Amino acid sequence: MAPPSVFAEVPQAQPVLVFKLTADFREDPDPRKVNLGVGAYRTDDCHPWVLPVVKKVEQKIANDNSLNHEYLPILGLAEFRSCASRLALGDDSPALKEKRVTRVQEPDSANNVAMYKARLFHLFMNESETPSSHPMVVSDIACKREGTKRHERVTRIWLPPPSLTNLLLTLSPNIPNAPEFSIVVLHACAHNPTGTDPTPEQWKQIASVMKHRFLFPFFDSAYQGFASGNLERDAWAIRYFVSEGFEFFCAQSFSKNFGLYNERVGNLTVVGKEPEGILRVSQMEKIVRITWSNPPAQGARIVASTLSNPELFEEWTGKVKTMADRILTMRSELRARLEALKTPGTWNHITDQIGMFSFTGLNPKQVEYLINEKHIYLLPSGRINVSGLTTKNLDYVATSIHEAVTKIQ
């Protein structure tokens, strides 16, 4: 008699929603189908875009006979880490001038926000809206500090329309969600999933409360340039927190603004109060060694070559603005069509929000109708990827949303 399979009792995992949505879209034979779920930039022909500057640098790398496939140092490619931190903090940053910055190359930002929260601080998390990979990673590796009765808590914050009242309440001393010395994850710009960013004045209020309560900022910067088309403007919050004397983490991703999704190129910038020391570096090396050991080189070389070359940098910033401008145009056009159709409700939030994603306000039943009846794929929350809209499908999407809202209250 054959022994039972060692895998017989392994339960079936729930599918990852956004990837299942993409798989369902691909299998749908309907010619009208539209994918508004995938979190990647699309051209007006609804195709992925390999930036011309990326192609140019890839060719340069391929022709460089001095390069090889040896391991990078544990902390990653030095030129990439330096360029990435300068992009976030600014060339004139006092943190850089005073050598208070530690840098670590990582495989992208969102998962690393979660990983560092759990690994470095040994913390548990609350539930709230944030990229779905955060809670999955943290719940897998989080643990209490041994030998203590008290464990810190991470509170993940998103700014709900129409104001920052809920955020400030959550951070206030009267609410137990955020004890002193908690870590607060803040999206630097183009908030995912809401598309709702604080204004500079609101950022100042957030910083003031956090400073008063000794809260630790952890910036997730995955969309620099994607919000406004301006790299400096989209890094305003990060640089303001430096000017206010905060110590913080900033996890950067170059998936979106370089189109390097499958390269998973990320950088962690650590800003401290004192010059970079061996203690901080040694702890980072230890964490990297037991997680991914060594980062991949190709994407980091592409980003470093581009950011360090003035001509390539100028070309890249122009293409980032091209992507941001197309997204802003699609927002404006969708809102105009819905208002022209006199679709019930108000739709100004579509243009008030910013970045790749928008919370449309559609409820799960309306989303279900759009998927099943109109072959328009989006998340149950009503979140859409605005770059999935094109000049060719805008009318169809707008009339379909109008129909869904009119038929389903």
N, C-alpha and C positions, 0 to 999 in steps of 0.2 A: 504493500500500500504506500502510495507516494505521500510524503509529508506535505502539510498545507503550505501555501505560499507565505513567505515572510511579509509580503505586502498585502495580504488578504484583509487585514484590519485597518489599513490606511484609509481614512475617510476622503471622499471626494471634496476637493476645495472649491469654493465659489469662484467663478471666473472673474478676472479683473475687468471691471465694467467697461472702461474706455476702450480696451483692446477687443472685448467681445463686440462692442458697438461697431468698431471698425471692421471686424470679421463679418458681421451681419451685413454691413454696407457693401462689402466686396462681393458677397454672394447674391445680393439683390439684383435681379436682371432688369428692373424697371429703369428706362432711360432717363426718367425725371429725377432720380435719386440725388440727394445732396448730403454730404457729410459735414456736419457742424460740430462733431464731437472731438475729433483728433486734435491734440494740442501741438500742432506744428503749422508753420506758415505755409500758405499756398498762394500761387500766382493767380492772376485773373483767369487763367486757363485751368485753374484748380490742380496745378501740378506742384510738386516740391521744387524748390529753387536752390540750385547750387550756385552760390555767389561767384561771380567772375573772378574776384580777387582770391577766393579759395582755390579755384581751379589753377590760377596762375601760381600760387604758392605751392600747391601740390606738385606741379610740374617741376618747379625749382628744387623741391626736396627730392623728387625722383632722380634728378640729374646730378645731385650732390653725392659724389663718390666717397666723401669723407664720413658720411653718416652710416650707422650700423644699427643692429637691433639688440644691442646690449641693454641690460637693465638701467633704468634711470636711478638716481639716488632716491632714497626712501621718501624724501620730501618733494621730489619731482624736479622738473626742468627749471633751473634757476632763472633763466631769462623770462620764461613764461610767468613764473610766480611774481617776479618783480613788475612786469608789464601789467599783469592783471590787477595787482594791488594799486598801482598808480592810476589805472583806469577808474577804480572805485573811489579812491581817496583824493585824487587830484595831484598833479605834480608839485604843487606848493603846500601840500598837507603838512602841518606841524608834526603829525605822528611819524611821517616818513623822514622829515628833516632831523627829528630827535631820535631816530632809530628805535621807535617803540612798536615796530610792526614785525610780527612773525607770519610766514606764509607757508601754506601747504597745498600742493597740487592734489586734486581729488577727482574722482569720477563723477563730476556734476555736482549740483547744489542741493536739491530738495532732499534726497536721501541722506546727504551728509549733514544737513541741519539736524535731522532726526538722530543720526548715528552719533554725532558729537554731543548732542544733548544727553543721550543715554550713556555713552561710553565715558565721557569725560566728567560728567556731573552725577552720574548714577541716579537718574531721576525718573519719577513717574509723570504721566501726563493727564490733563483733563481732556474732555471731548469738546471740539468746536470745529469750525470750518477751516480747512487748510488742505494742501495737496494730499491726496489719499495715501501716498507712500509714507508720509510722516508717521502716522500712528502705527502702521504695520511694522515699520522698522523698529520703532521705539518699544512697542509691546513685545517684540521678539527678544530684545536685549536689555531692557530696563531692569534695575534691581535696587533695593534699598541699601543705603550705606550700612555696613556691618558695624555693630557695637554702638549704635546710636538709637535713641528713641524717636528722633525726629528725622523725617526725610523731606527734602525740598520738593517742590512741585513745579512742573513746567506748565505755564498757561499760554496757549496759542491764541492769538488775537487776530480777528479780522474786523475791518471797519464797516459796519452795516449802514446802508443808506437809511435816512438822509443825513445823519450827523455822527459825530464821534462820541455821543453821550454814553452809549453802552460800553465803549472801550474804556473811557475814563472812569466809569463806575467800576468796571472790572478791576482796574488798577488801584482803586482807592483803598485806603486803610479800613474802611467800613465793610468791605466785602472780602471773605476769606479765600477767594479764588487765587489771589496773588500775594502770598506772604512776602515780607521783605526778603531780598536776595533771590527772588524767583527769576527765572529766565523768561523773557517775553520775545516771541518770534514775530518779527515785523517785516512785511514785504516792502522792499525799498521803493518799488514803483510797479505799475501795471499789475495790481493785485490779482492773484489767481485764488479763488474763482470769481470774485465779485466785480472786478474792473473798477473798484472804488478806491481811489487814493486820497490820503489826507492832503490838504493844502499846506503850504509852508507854515502858516499861522497855526494850523492844527498840529503839525509836527512839533512845533514849539511847545504847545500845551502838553502833548504826549511826553516830550523830553522832560518838561518841568516836573510832571507827576512822577516819572520814573526816577529822576534824580533825587527827589524828596523821599521816595520809598526804597531807595537802594536796589532798584530792579536792573537786571542785566539784559541789555539788548542783544538779540541775535538776528541780524539782517539776512534775509533770503533775497539775493539780488540775481534773479534769473532773466530779467528783461530790460537791462540798461540799454537805452536807445529805442526800445519798442514802444514806450509810452508816448513820448513827445516827439521822438526823432532826434532829440538832443541829448548827448551823453552826459553833459554836465548837469542839465536840469533833472535828469532821471536819477542822478546820484546826490541830489541836494540833501536829502534826509541823512544819508550816511555821513556826509561832510559836516553837516550841522552838529551831529552828535559828537564828532571829533572836536569841533570848536567848543563844545560844552564840557569837554574833559571826560567823556565817558570811556570806559574800557568796554570793548564789545567784540563779537565775532561777526564776520560778514562772509557768507557763502555765496560765491559767484558761479554762474553757469554761462557757458558760451554756446549752448545748444541752439538757442533761438536767434541771437543776434549775429551768429556766424553760420547758422544752418547746419551745425555739426552735431545733429541729434545722435547718430549712432557712434560718435567718437567719445561721448560722455566726458567733455572737457570742463573741469571745474577747479576753483581755487578757494581756499579758506584764508581770509585775512584776519589776523588776531591783533587788535590794537590794545596795548597795555599802558600803564602809567609810567613804567620804567623802561629803559633801553632793553632790547632783545637779550634774553639770557638763556643759558644752557638748560635751565629747568624747563622752560616753556617748550623749547625745541625737543628736548629729550622725551617729554610726555607725548608730544605729537608723533614723534618717530615710533614710540611704543604702540600707540593706537593704530597707526598706519600698518605697522608690521603684522598685527594680529587680525587685520581686516582685509586689505587688498595687497599688502606687502610692497608693491611697486606700481606706480601709475603708468598708464599707456603714454607713448611718446608722440604719435602722429598728430593728433589734434592739438596738443600743446605746442608742437613745432609750428603748425599753421597759424595759431593765434599769436605766438611770440614773434614770428617773422612779420606778420601784418602790423602788429601794434608798435614794433620797434623801427619800422621803415616809414618815414614821413609820407612818401608818395603812396604806398600801399594803405597806410592808415587813412589818408584823405579819401581814397577810393572806397574803402570799407565804410567809413562814416556816411558817405553819400548813399550807399546801398541800404544801410540801416534806415536812413531817412525815407528812402523809397518804400520800404516795407511798412514803416510806421504810417506814412501818408496814405498808403492804400487802405490800411485798416481804418484810419480816421474817415476816409471817404466812404467806405462801406457802412460805417456806423451812421453817417449823415444820410446816406441814400435809403437805408432800411427805415430809419425813423420817418423820413419824408414820405415814403410809400405807405407806411402804416397810418400816418396822420391823414394822408389823402384819401385812404379808404375809410376813414372815420372808424377805425378799429377801437372798440371799447377800451377805456382805460387811458392812462397817460404814458407817453413813450419818450419823454425827454431824458429818461435815465440812460437810454442807449447811447446818446452823445455826451451825457454827463460823465459816464464811465469811460475808462481809458485802457489801452493795451489790447492784447489779443482776445481776451475773454469778456463776456458780458452775461450778467444775470438778466434774462429777459423778463422775468416775472411770470412765465408760463408755469402752470402747476403740472404735477405728474400725469393727470388724466389728459391734459392738452398735449403734453409731450408724447404720450402713448398714441394719441390720435394722429399726430404729425408723422410718427414713425410708421404706424400700421396703414394709414390711409394715404399719406402723401409721400412716403419714402424719404422723409427728411429726418436724419439721425442726429440726436442731441441727447445730453444727459438728463436723467429724471428731474434733476434740480432746476432745469430750464437754462442751464449754462450753455452758451454756444461759443465756438471759435469763430470770431468775426471774419477772419481771413478765409474761412470756407465759403463766404459770400462772394459772388462774382457779378460782373455786369450782365452775365447770361442767365443767372438763376435768381437774381434779386426780386424780380416781379413774381416769380413762382413762390419763393419763400414768403414774401410779404402777404400775398393773397392766401396762402396756406395758413399762416399764423392768424390772419383775420378770420378765416373760416373756423379755425380751432377755438379761438376766443369767443366767437359769436355763438357757436354751437354748444360749447362746454363751459359752463360758468365755473 
